[in-house]
Amino acid sequence: MLLGRVIGTVVATVAYDGLAGVPFLFVQPLDKRGAPQGAPLVAADATRMAGPGELVAFEGGREAALALEPWFVPVDHTIVGIVDRHDRYDEEATP
């Protein structure tokens, strides 16, 4: 599972049958410290509730295609949850 921040929305004029009604969002992947990592990507929103500025958990690859109903729709990334809180502990501080 990966962390990202929603930075925008995508509007598709034509959608694959299994993706009708599924929102698509621009997501900026984040590293473990919460800093932007890599290029933004487009993700299907399985929660149908994420919005701009929210911290989200997303999957990529085969797991992304299995996260939506029906299974195995043609997507590379899928938002699977909205993160309410993210606590990080420094590696040096842990025993």
C-alpha positions as CSV (number, residue, x, y, z in Angstrom):
1,M,0.0,0.0,0.0
2,L,1.3,3.5,-0.9
3,L,0.5,6.9,0.4
4,G,-0.4,9.9,-1.8
5,R,-2.1,13.3,-1.8
6,V,-5.0,14.1,-4.1
7,I,-4.0,17.1,-6.2
8,G,-6.7,17.3,-8.8
9,T,-9.5,15.6,-10.7
10,V,-9.7,13.9,-14.1
11,V,-12.8,14.0,-16.3
12,A,-13.1,11.1,-18.9
13,T,-15.6,11.5,-21.7
14,V,-15.6,7.8,-22.5
15,A,-15.2,5.1,-19.9
16,Y,-14.7,1.4,-20.0
17,D,-17.9,-0.4,-19.0
18,G,-16.6,-1.6,-15.7
19,L,-15.4,1.9,-14.8
20,A,-18.7,3.8,-15.4
21,G,-19.3,6.1,-12.4
22,V,-15.8,5.6,-10.9
23,P,-14.1,9.0,-10.3
24,F,-10.5,9.5,-11.4
25,L,-8.1,11.7,-9.4
26,F,-4.6,13.0,-9.8
27,V,-2.5,11.7,-7.0
28,Q,1.0,12.9,-5.9
29,P,2.8,9.8,-4.4
30,L,4.6,10.5,-1.1
31,D,7.6,9.0,0.5
32,K,7.7,7.8,4.1
33,R,8.3,11.3,5.4
34,G,5.3,12.7,3.5
35,A,7.4,14.5,0.9
36,P,6.4,14.3,-2.8
37,Q,8.1,11.4,-4.6
38,G,8.0,10.9,-8.3
39,A,5.6,12.2,-10.9
40,P,1.8,12.6,-10.2
41,L,-0.4,9.7,-11.5
42,V,-4.0,9.1,-12.2
43,A,-5.9,6.7,-9.9
44,A,-9.4,5.3,-9.9
45,D,-11.2,6.1,-6.6
46,A,-12.7,3.0,-5.2
47,T,-13.9,4.9,-2.1
48,R,-15.8,7.4,-4.3
49,M,-15.2,9.9,-1.5
50,A,-11.6,11.3,-1.8
51,G,-11.2,14.9,-2.8
52,P,-8.5,17.4,-3.5
53,G,-6.0,17.8,-0.6
54,E,-6.8,14.5,1.1
55,L,-4.2,12.0,2.1
56,V,-5.0,8.6,0.5
57,A,-3.8,5.0,0.5
58,F,-3.6,3.6,-3.0
59,E,-2.5,0.4,-4.7
60,G,-0.7,-0.1,-8.0
61,G,-0.4,-2.9,-10.6
62,R,-2.5,-6.0,-10.4
63,E,-3.9,-5.2,-6.9
64,A,-5.3,-1.9,-8.3
65,A,-7.2,-3.8,-11.0
66,L,-8.6,-6.2,-8.3
67,A,-9.8,-3.4,-5.9
68,L,-12.8,-2.4,-8.0
69,E,-16.0,-4.2,-8.8
70,P,-16.0,-5.9,-11.3
71,W,-12.6,-7.3,-10.8
72,F,-9.7,-6.8,-13.2
73,V,-10.8,-3.6,-14.9
74,P,-8.0,-1.8,-16.9
75,V,-6.5,0.5,-14.3
76,D,-2.9,0.9,-13.0
77,H,-3.6,2.7,-9.7
78,T,-6.7,2.6,-7.4
79,I,-7.4,4.6,-4.2
80,V,-8.5,2.2,-1.6
81,G,-8.8,4.4,1.5
82,I,-8.7,7.9,2.9
83,V,-6.0,8.4,5.6
84,D,-7.3,10.3,8.6
85,R,-3.9,10.4,10.5
86,H,-0.4,9.5,9.7
87,D,2.2,9.1,12.5
88,R,5.8,8.5,11.6
89,Y,8.5,7.4,14.0
90,D,12.2,8.1,13.3
91,E,14.3,5.0,12.6
92,E,17.0,6.2,15.0
93,A,14.4,6.5,17.9
94,T,13.1,3.0,17.6
95,P,15.0,0.2,19.6
